């Protein structure tokens, strides 16, 4: 996110000496994107950032996926993935179950009570939606409190860990990019400021306020990365704790954005999904559907018109309220609908007509549209409602 922040102690001039009270040098680390040509931050460490003492294989949770074939609409009941009392040892990183994925984006779900190991995604940015519960996300930049409705954006290669707080488990919907996740370009000035017509602004984004002081030796970090064209994991052991940063500044850092701060764009007639867009990545977009007044033309039909996803797969995570277009389909909070490119979808039978005259939608959903087909992970196959594809016709397969 291209606006400047400074936290902790940094020298007056970059790439110059920065010493502690005993005269010892801090070690400057540039964390930057696009080969020194993109957003970056400078972090000042007590220990050497690359000082490794060991590197071994980390066996990732099941990352396999299978094509959506035969092609059909899917309904996933995420709350069935973690039934009953969640074990205390389940954590928000290693407990994730893969739902959907392609070469550009992977979507997972997790319910966790325990804290995670130190973790770094070296493949791409992560955007984690907190469905319920709360946590503190400790990062090399400092700590971020995360609450229900927060979208936590963690830049690629940011060392961090999740610590759930409060009595209830953390329920999180995880979107992992193969690159970076940013605000839509149409909402940014040529210098990166969010413009007046954007549905949120910099005041709504909350980054770390202070650094974390941590000590220790031989500290393990789990790293997800590419190996031979596949997703792989490595356990890296560092000589000193990564959270030894005394200060940093720049335009690259993790932040939270609460979905309640997304300001909906409405019109006299039904507005297309791009008005709900909050973020974009390589070959995919992320949209927020929030409670809002709806179409006010005297002949308007508030629910969406039927539409064919010619170029994209549409994935909708229903995380609150009542979704008018899906009534009668079995979809409820905690559901995910997968509408693949290739044929039409839209409101369930009766919803089109019944929406006429409605003035307000009380719905909450996070949508991901991809421009390459998504495959099904083990989590999707484990919680699918097999009847959903036939709900428009009211008939099962021939």
N, C-alpha and C positions, 0 to 999 in steps of 0.2 A: 504494500500500500504506500503510494508515493507521497507521504507527507512526513516531515521531519520530527523526530522525538529524540530527547536526550535524557538518560537515566544514569544516576550515579556519577562517579568521578571520571572525567575525560580531560586530556590535555588541551590547551588553547588551540593548538595546531595539529592536524592529523599527521600521522607518520613521523612524529617527533617523540622525544624521550618523555616517558611517564613513569614516575618512581613513587614507591611507598615512603613511609616516614623514616625507614632505615636506609633509604637510598637505593633499594633494589628495583630493577626495572620490571614493569609489567609487560606482558607479551601481547602485542596487538594482533588481532585476527580480523581479516576482512571476510565477511560473509556476504557474497554477492551473486547476482543472477546474470545470465547471458554473457559470460566471459568478460567481466569488468564493464559491460555496456548497459546493464540493467540496474534495478534498485539494489541497494547494499546498505550494510551497517558495519561499523567498526566496534569490536568488543575487546576489552582489556582484561587479560587473564593473569592470575598469580602464577599458574603453572604453564608448561608448554602444551598448547592445544593438540599437537599430533603425537604426544608421547604415549605410544601403545606398549603394553607388555605381553599381550596375548591376543589371538584371533582364532576362533573356532566356529564350527557350523552351528547355527541356530535353526532347528527344524520348525518352520512356520506352521501355523494351523492350515488345514486343508485349503489349498488355493486352486484346486482343479475346477474346471467349468465345462459345461456341455452346451452345444447349440440349442437354441429354442426351435426344436424340430420334432414333430411337425409344428409349423408356425401357429401360435395361438396366443390370445390374450391370457394373462396370468394374474392371479390374486394370491398374494403371500400374506399369511397371518403371522406377523413377527412375534407377537406375544406368546405364540405357541413354541417358539424356539427355546425359551428358557422357562419352562413351567415350574410352578411351585416355588419353594424357597431357594433362592440363588446361593450356591455355595460361597462361603466367605473367601475362598482362594481364587475365584473367578475375578479377573482384572480387566480393565478397559482396553488393553492392548492385545494380550495373548488370548483373551476370551472371545475375540471377534469371530463372527461366522459370515463367510462370504455369501452374498445374495446374488449379485450380478456383476459382470465385468466384461471389458474388452481391452484393447491396447491403449485406450485413452483414459479410462476411469474404472474404478472398482468400488462397489458399494457393499458395506457390511453392516451388521447390527450386533450389539452387545448389551448384556445386562450384567452389572458387576457391583460387588460390594467392596472388594479389596483394592488396594493401591497397585499401580502397575510398576513394572521395572522401568529403569531409564530406557528410553526408546528414541530412535531417529529413523524417519522415513527418508531414504536417500533417492527415492524414485520421483517423488513429487509432493506438492502441497496437500495437506489434509484439511477438509472442512468437516467438523464434527458437530452435529445438531444434538443438543441435549433435550431429549423428549421429556424426561422427568428426572428428579433427583438433583444433586448438586455436587460440585467437585472443585478442587483447586488444581489447576494445571501449572506445575512447576516447570519452568523452562530456563535455558541458559540466559535468556533476557530478563528473567524475573518471573513472578507468580501472577497467574490470571485466575480470579474467581469466576466460576462458570455456574450458571443457574438454568432452570427450566426455560426453554425458548432460546437460549444462546446458541449462536453459530460460532464455533471456535475455529479460527483460521490459523493453521500452524504451517509456516513456510517450510519448504523442502530443507532437509538436513538440520532442522532445529532439534537439538537434544532436549527431551522433556519427559515428564511422567505425570500420570493422572492419580489424584488422591480423592476418591469419593468422600463426601462429607454428609452429615445428617443421617437420619434413621432409615431412609428408604434407599434401595439400590439406585445406581446410576443407569439409566436407559439411554443409549446413544446410537445415533444413525450416522455412519461414517462414510464420507465421500473422499476417496483417494484419487488424486489426479496423477497422470504420468508426466505432468509439467507443473505449471503454475495456475493459480486461481486468483482472479482479479475482478474488480468492478467492471461492468460493461463499458466498452470504449466510448459508446455514444453518450455516456454520462460524465465523461472526463474532459477537462480542458486540455489543451496541447501540453501543458505543464503538469497534468495529473490531478488537478483539483476537481472534486465532485461539483457538478454544475447545479444551477438553480432548479432544473427540471428533474433532477435525480430523486429517487424515492427515499434516499437517506443522505446523510452528510457526515463529515468527519467527526462531529460531536457525538455521533451514535457509535463510534468505534472506540473501544477501550483497550489500550495496550498496557503492558506492565508499568507499574509506578515506581518500583524499586528493585534492586538486584537481590539475589539470594546468596547468602554466605554459607557455603558448604565446604567441608574439608573431608579428607579421606584419601586412601591410597588403594590402588588396584581396584578401580571402580568399573563395574560391568555395564555396558550399554548394548542393547539389542538394536541391530541395524537391518532394516529391510532395503534391498537393493536389487539390481539386475545382475544376472549371471547366465551367460549363454542364451540370452533372449528370454529367460524365464525370471519369475519373481523368486528371490532367494533371501536367506537370512544369515547373518553373522553375529556372533557374540564377540564384541571388542572389549578388551580390558585396558583401561587407561591408568597411567601412573598416578594421576591426581584427579580429583573430582571435577567434572565439566562445569559445575555450578560455582566456579571460583572467580566469576566476572565481577570486577569492581565498578565498572561503568561501561556504557556503550552509547553510541548515537548513530542516527541514520534513518533510512526510510524503509527498511526491511525488518519486520518483527511480527510476532504473533499478536492477535487481537481477538476480542469478542464483539459480536454484533447480535443484539437480541431481536428476534423476529417481530416483537411488538413495536419496534422502532421503524419497521418498514412501512412507508406511507403509500397506500394503494392508489393507483391511477385508474379512474373510472370515467365513463362517458354515457351519452344518451342511449347508445346501442352497445351490444356486447363487444368488449375489448379483447383482442387476441392475446395469447400467452406471453409474448414479449414484454407487455406492460408489467408483468409480474417478475421480470428478471431481476435478480439481485447480484449474481456473479457469473463469470464465464471462465472456462478452461479451454484447453486444446480439444476441439471437436465435441464440446458439450457445454451446456448452460445449466444454471441453477436458478429456479424461480421460487418465490415465496407467495403463497396464496393466503391472505389474511382476512379477518372480519372486515366487511366494507359495505357501503351502500352500493346498490347495483343499478343497472340501466334505467334511465328515467324517460326514454321516449314512450309516448302513450301506447305504442304497439310493440314494445320491446319484448323479447323472450330472454330472460336473464341467464338461464343456464347455457353452456356452450352449444353451438351448432355442431352437427356431426361432421367429423373431419378425418381425412386420411393422412397418416404420417408418411408422406412420400419419401422424405429424406432422413427420418429420425425415429428412434425408439423413445417412448415417453414413459417415465417412471414417476409415479406419484406416491409419496409417503404421507398418509393421513394421520395427523398428530394432534387434532383437536377439533371441537365443534361438530357441526353436521354438514356433510358435503352433499348439497342438494342434487347434483347430477348423478350421484351413485346410489340413491335410495332404492332399496329393493334388491341390491346386488350381493348383500352379505358383507360389504365393506364397512368397517368401523375403525375407531381409533386403534392405531398399531398395524393397520393394513398397508400393503403396498400393491398398487396396480401396475402391471407392465403391459403397455400397449405398443406392440412392435410395428415398425414400418412395414408397409405392404398392403394394409387394408384399413377400413374405417372403424372408428369407435366414437363414442359420445354418450349422451345421457341415457340412463336406463329407461325402459318402457314406462311411460307415464310421467317421468320427470320433466320432459320438454313442455308438455301442456300445463302441468301443475305449477311450474315456476312463474307463469304469467301473473303479474300483479304483485309479486314479491319485491320488496324494496331493500332488503338487507340480507346478506349471507353471513352467517356465523360459522366460518370454516377456517381451518388452519391446516396447511399442507406444504410440504417441500417437494418440488418437482425437479427431476433431472432429465433433460432431453439430450440424447446422444446422436451423433451423426455417423456412427458405425454400429452395426448390430451388437446387442448385448447377449452374452451367454449366461447360463444359469449356474450359480454356485451350489455347493452342498446345502447351504442354509435355505436357499429358495426351494430346492427339491424336498427339503424336510418339512416345510410348512405351507405347501401350496394347497389352495382350495380347488379341487379338480373340476368343480361345476361352473366356475366363473365364466369361462369362454362362451357358454351357451345361454347366459342370462338374458341376452337381448331377444333371443328367439323363444325362450322358454322350453326348448327341446334339447335333448342330449345328442351326442354324436350318432350318425346314421349307422 
